[in-house]
Amino acid sequence: VTKSSSHGSPKAKVRDYESERRAAKNKKFMREMAAKKLRRDEQKRLIRGIVKEDPILDRMKQGWEENHRERVISAVLHFGFGRFCKVRNEASLSSLPIQDIEVFLRSCK
């Protein structure tokens, strides 16, 4: 009487290889997502730090409330630099000229 083992079969080896490959791919994806989150958080911290330390902005802060600045910065991080019209609309600051938003963001460098 002979016993057949499914563990040693070629199909089982292929399944093991595929599951290891999927696990490695998932692990790599999770690492990449964590790295992206760290970069995004670091970018936010940098921009917020610059906003708080820049003397040029002190003059502009007089006309802007803190929540306005936060909303503009958040919109720029979401939509990207240079999309000033989109940033203005998403930050609910349609009463401000686009040039003011652009000057504010350029001074945040």
N, C-alpha and C positions, 0 to 999 in steps of 0.2 A: 504494500500500500504506500503510495507516494502522497506527500502533502504539497499543496501548491500555496505559495506565499504571495499575497498581492503586493507586499512591500518591495519585493525585488523585481516586480514586473516593470517593463518599460513604460507602461501607462502611469504607474505610480510615480516613477522617477520624473516623468514629464509634469505630472500634477505638482509634485514637490518643487520642481524648478520654477513652475509658473507661480506658485503661491509665494515662493521666496522672492521672485522678481516683483510681484505685485506689492509685497510688503516693503521691499527696498524702495520701490517707486513712491509708495505712500509716505515712507519715512523722509525721502528727499523732498517731496512736496511740502510736508509739514515744516521741515527745516527752512525751505524757501519762504513759506508764508510767515514764519516767525521772524526771519531776517527782514522781510518787507515791512512788517509791523514795527520792528525796531528802528528801521531807517525812517519810516513815516513819523514815529514818535519823536525821534531825534530832530527831524526837520521842524516839527512843530515847536519843540523846545527852543531850537535855535532862533526861529523867527520870533517867538514870543520874547526871548531874551533880548534880541536886537531891538524889538519895539520898546522894551522897557528901558534900554540903556542909551538909545540914540538921542543926542541933544537936538538934532534937526527936527525930530518928531515932536519935541516939546511944544514948538510953535503950532504945529498942526493939531495937537491934542486938544487945544482950547476949543476948536470947533467940532470935535468928534468926541462922543461919549465912548467909554471903554467897551460897551457891548457892540457899538458900531465897528470899532477896530477889530474886535474878536470875530465878528461875523464876516468882515472882509477877509481877514487872514484865513479863516476856515474855508471860505468860498474859493480863495486862491489855491489852497492846498487841494481842494476837491477838483476844480476845473482847470487849474494851471495858470501860470503867469502869462499875461498878454491877452487874456479873455476878459477885458475890463467891463465890457457891456454885460456879459453873462454874470460876472462877479457882482456888479452893481445890482442887477435884478435879483439875484439869489440872496444877497445880503439885505434886501429890502431897503436899499438906499437910493431909490430912483430920484429923490429930490437933489442929490449931490451930482455935480458934473462928473463925467467920466475922467476928465483931466485931474480932478482932485484925488480920485481913487488911484489913478496911475502914479501921480506924484507920491502919494502915501506909500504905495507898494514899492516903488523904485527906491525910496529912502529906507526901506526895510532891509536892504541887501546886507 
